[in-house]
Amino acid sequence: MQADHVIRALSALAQEHRLAAFRLLVQAGEQGVAAGVLAEKLDVPPSSMSFHLAQLANAGLVTHRRESRSIIYSADYTAMNGLMGYLTENCCAGMSCSEDAACLPSPERKTA
């Protein structure tokens, strides 16, 4: 993943309603959630929710499709996994981490 895509994705997620919507979409799976349902669940006006979803789509984090009169949004798991991979690329000093291991700074990189 390129740095400009990472910056755009993190910027999109750096807002309370967008982060909450993205988390709901990740939980919903590939079937997705209608924009109106997301607005209701997050207690956000539909027009505001549309703006937030457009920002997530512009960042490449969600996809959408039309079903009848509804627009259904889904998390883009490839983009999400790419972002997570970028953020954790150097975790565990480049070695494979075990599932229960926390990503900690290496001993030679102590912070002040």
CNS distance restraints for C-alpha pairs under 8 A (distance, minus, plus):
assign (resid   1 and name CA) (resid   5 and name CA) 6.75 0.50 0.50
assign (resid   1 and name CA) (resid   6 and name CA) 6.95 0.50 0.50
assign (resid   1 and name CA) (resid  82 and name CA) 6.09 0.50 0.50
assign (resid   1 and name CA) (resid  83 and name CA) 6.99 0.50 0.50
assign (resid   1 and name CA) (resid  86 and name CA) 6.50 0.50 0.50
assign (resid   2 and name CA) (resid   6 and name CA) 6.44 0.50 0.50
assign (resid   3 and name CA) (resid   7 and name CA) 6.14 0.50 0.50
assign (resid   4 and name CA) (resid   8 and name CA) 6.21 0.50 0.50
assign (resid   5 and name CA) (resid   9 and name CA) 6.11 0.50 0.50
assign (resid   5 and name CA) (resid  59 and name CA) 7.14 0.50 0.50
assign (resid   6 and name CA) (resid  10 and name CA) 6.05 0.50 0.50
assign (resid   6 and name CA) (resid  83 and name CA) 6.28 0.50 0.50
assign (resid   6 and name CA) (resid  86 and name CA) 7.85 0.50 0.50
assign (resid   7 and name CA) (resid  11 and name CA) 5.94 0.50 0.50
assign (resid   8 and name CA) (resid  12 and name CA) 6.19 0.50 0.50
assign (resid   8 and name CA) (resid  59 and name CA) 5.40 0.50 0.50
assign (resid   9 and name CA) (resid  13 and name CA) 6.31 0.50 0.50
assign (resid   9 and name CA) (resid  56 and name CA) 7.48 0.50 0.50
assign (resid   9 and name CA) (resid  59 and name CA) 4.96 0.50 0.50
assign (resid   9 and name CA) (resid  60 and name CA) 7.10 0.50 0.50
assign (resid   9 and name CA) (resid  61 and name CA) 6.81 0.50 0.50
assign (resid   9 and name CA) (resid  83 and name CA) 7.79 0.50 0.50
assign (resid  10 and name CA) (resid  14 and name CA) 6.06 0.50 0.50
assign (resid  11 and name CA) (resid  15 and name CA) 7.80 0.50 0.50
assign (resid  12 and name CA) (resid  18 and name CA) 6.89 0.50 0.50
assign (resid  12 and name CA) (resid  19 and name CA) 7.90 0.50 0.50
assign (resid  12 and name CA) (resid  55 and name CA) 6.10 0.50 0.50
assign (resid  12 and name CA) (resid  56 and name CA) 5.79 0.50 0.50
assign (resid  12 and name CA) (resid  59 and name CA) 6.45 0.50 0.50
assign (resid  13 and name CA) (resid  18 and name CA) 5.77 0.50 0.50
assign (resid  13 and name CA) (resid  19 and name CA) 4.90 0.50 0.50
assign (resid  13 and name CA) (resid  22 and name CA) 7.84 0.50 0.50
assign (resid  13 and name CA) (resid  56 and name CA) 7.54 0.50 0.50
assign (resid  14 and name CA) (resid  18 and name CA) 7.55 0.50 0.50
assign (resid  14 and name CA) (resid  19 and name CA) 6.80 0.50 0.50
assign (resid  15 and name CA) (resid  19 and name CA) 5.99 0.50 0.50
assign (resid  16 and name CA) (resid  20 and name CA) 6.17 0.50 0.50
assign (resid  17 and name CA) (resid  21 and name CA) 6.00 0.50 0.50
assign (resid  17 and name CA) (resid  42 and name CA) 7.29 0.50 0.50
assign (resid  17 and name CA) (resid  44 and name CA) 7.95 0.50 0.50
assign (resid  17 and name CA) (resid  49 and name CA) 7.99 0.50 0.50
assign (resid  17 and name CA) (resid  52 and name CA) 7.24 0.50 0.50
assign (resid  18 and name CA) (resid  22 and name CA) 6.03 0.50 0.50
assign (resid  18 and name CA) (resid  52 and name CA) 5.63 0.50 0.50
assign (resid  18 and name CA) (resid  53 and name CA) 7.05 0.50 0.50
assign (resid  18 and name CA) (resid  56 and name CA) 7.07 0.50 0.50
assign (resid  19 and name CA) (resid  23 and name CA) 6.18 0.50 0.50
assign (resid  20 and name CA) (resid  24 and name CA) 6.30 0.50 0.50
assign (resid  20 and name CA) (resid  42 and name CA) 7.54 0.50 0.50
assign (resid  21 and name CA) (resid  25 and name CA) 6.19 0.50 0.50
assign (resid  21 and name CA) (resid  38 and name CA) 6.62 0.50 0.50
assign (resid  21 and name CA) (resid  42 and name CA) 7.49 0.50 0.50
assign (resid  21 and name CA) (resid  53 and name CA) 7.90 0.50 0.50
assign (resid  22 and name CA) (resid  26 and name CA) 6.15 0.50 0.50
assign (resid  22 and name CA) (resid  56 and name CA) 7.87 0.50 0.50
assign (resid  22 and name CA) (resid  62 and name CA) 7.85 0.50 0.50
assign (resid  22 and name CA) (resid  75 and name CA) 6.73 0.50 0.50
assign (resid  23 and name CA) (resid  27 and name CA) 6.27 0.50 0.50
assign (resid  24 and name CA) (resid  28 and name CA) 6.11 0.50 0.50
assign (resid  24 and name CA) (resid  38 and name CA) 7.87 0.50 0.50
assign (resid  25 and name CA) (resid  29 and name CA) 6.53 0.50 0.50
assign (resid  25 and name CA) (resid  32 and name CA) 6.07 0.50 0.50
assign (resid  25 and name CA) (resid  33 and name CA) 6.61 0.50 0.50
assign (resid  25 and name CA) (resid  73 and name CA) 7.27 0.50 0.50
assign (resid  25 and name CA) (resid  74 and name CA) 5.62 0.50 0.50
assign (resid  25 and name CA) (resid  75 and name CA) 5.31 0.50 0.50
assign (resid  26 and name CA) (resid  74 and name CA) 7.43 0.50 0.50
assign (resid  26 and name CA) (resid  75 and name CA) 5.43 0.50 0.50
assign (resid  26 and name CA) (resid  77 and name CA) 7.82 0.50 0.50
assign (resid  28 and name CA) (resid  32 and name CA) 5.55 0.50 0.50
assign (resid  28 and name CA) (resid  33 and name CA) 6.81 0.50 0.50
assign (resid  28 and name CA) (resid  74 and name CA) 7.75 0.50 0.50
assign (resid  29 and name CA) (resid  74 and name CA) 7.05 0.50 0.50
assign (resid  29 and name CA) (resid  75 and name CA) 7.26 0.50 0.50
assign (resid  30 and name CA) (resid  74 and name CA) 5.96 0.50 0.50
assign (resid  30 and name CA) (resid  75 and name CA) 7.20 0.50 0.50
assign (resid  31 and name CA) (resid  74 and name CA) 6.83 0.50 0.50
assign (resid  32 and name CA) (resid  72 and name CA) 5.90 0.50 0.50
assign (resid  32 and name CA) (resid  73 and name CA) 5.20 0.50 0.50
assign (resid  32 and name CA) (resid  74 and name CA) 4.22 0.50 0.50
assign (resid  32 and name CA) (resid  75 and name CA) 7.26 0.50 0.50
assign (resid  33 and name CA) (resid  37 and name CA) 6.64 0.50 0.50
assign (resid  33 and name CA) (resid  38 and name CA) 6.72 0.50 0.50
assign (resid  33 and name CA) (resid  72 and name CA) 5.23 0.50 0.50
assign (resid  33 and name CA) (resid  73 and name CA) 5.43 0.50 0.50
assign (resid  33 and name CA) (resid  74 and name CA) 6.60 0.50 0.50
assign (resid  34 and name CA) (resid  38 and name CA) 6.43 0.50 0.50
assign (resid  34 and name CA) (resid  70 and name CA) 6.15 0.50 0.50
assign (resid  34 and name CA) (resid  71 and name CA) 5.58 0.50 0.50
assign (resid  34 and name CA) (resid  72 and name CA) 4.22 0.50 0.50
assign (resid  34 and name CA) (resid  73 and name CA) 6.08 0.50 0.50
assign (resid  35 and name CA) (resid  39 and name CA) 6.25 0.50 0.50
assign (resid  35 and name CA) (resid  46 and name CA) 7.54 0.50 0.50
assign (resid  35 and name CA) (resid  49 and name CA) 7.08 0.50 0.50
assign (resid  35 and name CA) (resid  50 and name CA) 7.00 0.50 0.50
assign (resid  35 and name CA) (resid  53 and name CA) 7.95 0.50 0.50
assign (resid  35 and name CA) (resid  70 and name CA) 7.32 0.50 0.50
assign (resid  35 and name CA) (resid  71 and name CA) 6.03 0.50 0.50
assign (resid  35 and name CA) (resid  72 and name CA) 6.19 0.50 0.50
assign (resid  35 and name CA) (resid  73 and name CA) 6.66 0.50 0.50
assign (resid  36 and name CA) (resid  40 and name CA) 6.25 0.50 0.50
assign (resid  36 and name CA) (resid  46 and name CA) 6.24 0.50 0.50
assign (resid  36 and name CA) (resid  70 and name CA) 7.88 0.50 0.50
assign (resid  37 and name CA) (resid  41 and name CA) 6.11 0.50 0.50
assign (resid  38 and name CA) (resid  42 and name CA) 6.08 0.50 0.50
assign (resid  38 and name CA) (resid  49 and name CA) 7.51 0.50 0.50
assign (resid  39 and name CA) (resid  43 and name CA) 5.72 0.50 0.50
assign (resid  39 and name CA) (resid  44 and name CA) 4.90 0.50 0.50
assign (resid  39 and name CA) (resid  45 and name CA) 6.14 0.50 0.50
assign (resid  39 and name CA) (resid  46 and name CA) 5.49 0.50 0.50
assign (resid  39 and name CA) (resid  49 and name CA) 5.65 0.50 0.50
assign (resid  40 and name CA) (resid  44 and name CA) 6.52 0.50 0.50
assign (resid  40 and name CA) (resid  45 and name CA) 7.88 0.50 0.50
assign (resid  44 and name CA) (resid  48 and name CA) 6.48 0.50 0.50
assign (resid  44 and name CA) (resid  49 and name CA) 6.16 0.50 0.50
assign (resid  45 and name CA) (resid  49 and name CA) 6.23 0.50 0.50
assign (resid  46 and name CA) (resid  50 and name CA) 6.14 0.50 0.50
assign (resid  47 and name CA) (resid  51 and name CA) 6.44 0.50 0.50
assign (resid  48 and name CA) (resid  52 and name CA) 6.29 0.50 0.50
assign (resid  49 and name CA) (resid  53 and name CA) 6.06 0.50 0.50
assign (resid  50 and name CA) (resid  54 and name CA) 6.07 0.50 0.50
assign (resid  51 and name CA) (resid  55 and name CA) 6.39 0.50 0.50
assign (resid  52 and name CA) (resid  56 and name CA) 6.42 0.50 0.50
assign (resid  53 and name CA) (resid  57 and name CA) 6.09 0.50 0.50
assign (resid  53 and name CA) (resid  62 and name CA) 7.79 0.50 0.50
assign (resid  54 and name CA) (resid  58 and name CA) 5.98 0.50 0.50
assign (resid  55 and name CA) (resid  59 and name CA) 6.23 0.50 0.50
assign (resid  56 and name CA) (resid  60 and name CA) 6.40 0.50 0.50
assign (resid  56 and name CA) (resid  61 and name CA) 5.43 0.50 0.50
assign (resid  56 and name CA) (resid  62 and name CA) 5.89 0.50 0.50
assign (resid  57 and name CA) (resid  61 and name CA) 5.67 0.50 0.50
assign (resid  57 and name CA) (resid  62 and name CA) 4.87 0.50 0.50
assign (resid  57 and name CA) (resid  63 and name CA) 6.15 0.50 0.50
assign (resid  60 and name CA) (resid  76 and name CA) 7.35 0.50 0.50
assign (resid  60 and name CA) (resid  79 and name CA) 6.69 0.50 0.50
assign (resid  61 and name CA) (resid  75 and name CA) 6.11 0.50 0.50
assign (resid  61 and name CA) (resid  76 and name CA) 5.26 0.50 0.50
assign (resid  61 and name CA) (resid  77 and name CA) 7.82 0.50 0.50
assign (resid  61 and name CA) (resid  79 and name CA) 5.83 0.50 0.50
assign (resid  61 and name CA) (resid  80 and name CA) 6.49 0.50 0.50
assign (resid  62 and name CA) (resid  73 and name CA) 6.50 0.50 0.50
assign (resid  62 and name CA) (resid  74 and name CA) 5.46 0.50 0.50
assign (resid  62 and name CA) (resid  75 and name CA) 4.44 0.50 0.50
assign (resid  62 and name CA) (resid  76 and name CA) 4.86 0.50 0.50
assign (resid  63 and name CA) (resid  73 and name CA) 5.67 0.50 0.50
assign (resid  63 and name CA) (resid  74 and name CA) 5.35 0.50 0.50
assign (resid  63 and name CA) (resid  75 and name CA) 6.40 0.50 0.50
assign (resid  63 and name CA) (resid  76 and name CA) 6.20 0.50 0.50
assign (resid  64 and name CA) (resid  71 and name CA) 6.45 0.50 0.50
assign (resid  64 and name CA) (resid  72 and name CA) 5.40 0.50 0.50
assign (resid  64 and name CA) (resid  73 and name CA) 4.34 0.50 0.50
assign (resid  64 and name CA) (resid  74 and name CA) 6.19 0.50 0.50
assign (resid  65 and name CA) (resid  71 and name CA) 5.65 0.50 0.50
assign (resid  65 and name CA) (resid  72 and name CA) 5.33 0.50 0.50
assign (resid  65 and name CA) (resid  73 and name CA) 6.68 0.50 0.50
assign (resid  66 and name CA) (resid  70 and name CA) 5.82 0.50 0.50
assign (resid  66 and name CA) (resid  71 and name CA) 4.53 0.50 0.50
assign (resid  66 and name CA) (resid  72 and name CA) 6.09 0.50 0.50
assign (resid  67 and name CA) (resid  71 and name CA) 6.15 0.50 0.50
assign (resid  67 and name CA) (resid  72 and name CA) 6.86 0.50 0.50
assign (resid  75 and name CA) (resid  80 and name CA) 7.80 0.50 0.50
assign (resid  76 and name CA) (resid  80 and name CA) 6.26 0.50 0.50
assign (resid  77 and name CA) (resid  81 and name CA) 5.87 0.50 0.50
assign (resid  78 and name CA) (resid  82 and name CA) 6.04 0.50 0.50
assign (resid  79 and name CA) (resid  83 and name CA) 6.15 0.50 0.50
assign (resid  80 and name CA) (resid  84 and name CA) 6.21 0.50 0.50
assign (resid  81 and name CA) (resid  85 and name CA) 5.90 0.50 0.50
assign (resid  82 and name CA) (resid  86 and name CA) 6.10 0.50 0.50
assign (resid  83 and name CA) (resid  87 and name CA) 6.24 0.50 0.50
assign (resid  84 and name CA) (resid  88 and name CA) 6.13 0.50 0.50
assign (resid  85 and name CA) (resid  89 and name CA) 5.49 0.50 0.50
assign (resid  89 and name CA) (resid  94 and name CA) 7.14 0.50 0.50
assign (resid  90 and name CA) (resid  94 and name CA) 4.94 0.50 0.50
assign (resid  91 and name CA) (resid  95 and name CA) 7.52 0.50 0.50
assign (resid  91 and name CA) (resid  97 and name CA) 7.51 0.50 0.50
assign (resid  91 and name CA) (resid 103 and name CA) 5.50 0.50 0.50
assign (resid  91 and name CA) (resid 104 and name CA) 7.27 0.50 0.50
assign (resid  91 and name CA) (resid 105 and name CA) 7.88 0.50 0.50
assign (resid  92 and name CA) (resid  96 and name CA) 6.86 0.50 0.50
assign (resid  92 and name CA) (resid  97 and name CA) 5.96 0.50 0.50
assign (resid  92 and name CA) (resid 103 and name CA) 5.85 0.50 0.50
assign (resid  92 and name CA) (resid 104 and name CA) 6.80 0.50 0.50
assign (resid  92 and name CA) (resid 105 and name CA) 7.65 0.50 0.50
assign (resid  92 and name CA) (resid 106 and name CA) 7.38 0.50 0.50
assign (resid  93 and name CA) (resid 106 and name CA) 6.58 0.50 0.50
assign (resid  97 and name CA) (resid 101 and name CA) 6.24 0.50 0.50
assign (resid  97 and name CA) (resid 103 and name CA) 7.84 0.50 0.50
assign (resid 105 and name CA) (resid 109 and name CA) 6.44 0.50 0.50
assign (resid 105 and name CA) (resid 110 and name CA) 7.35 0.50 0.50
assign (resid 106 and name CA) (resid 110 and name CA) 7.47 0.50 0.50
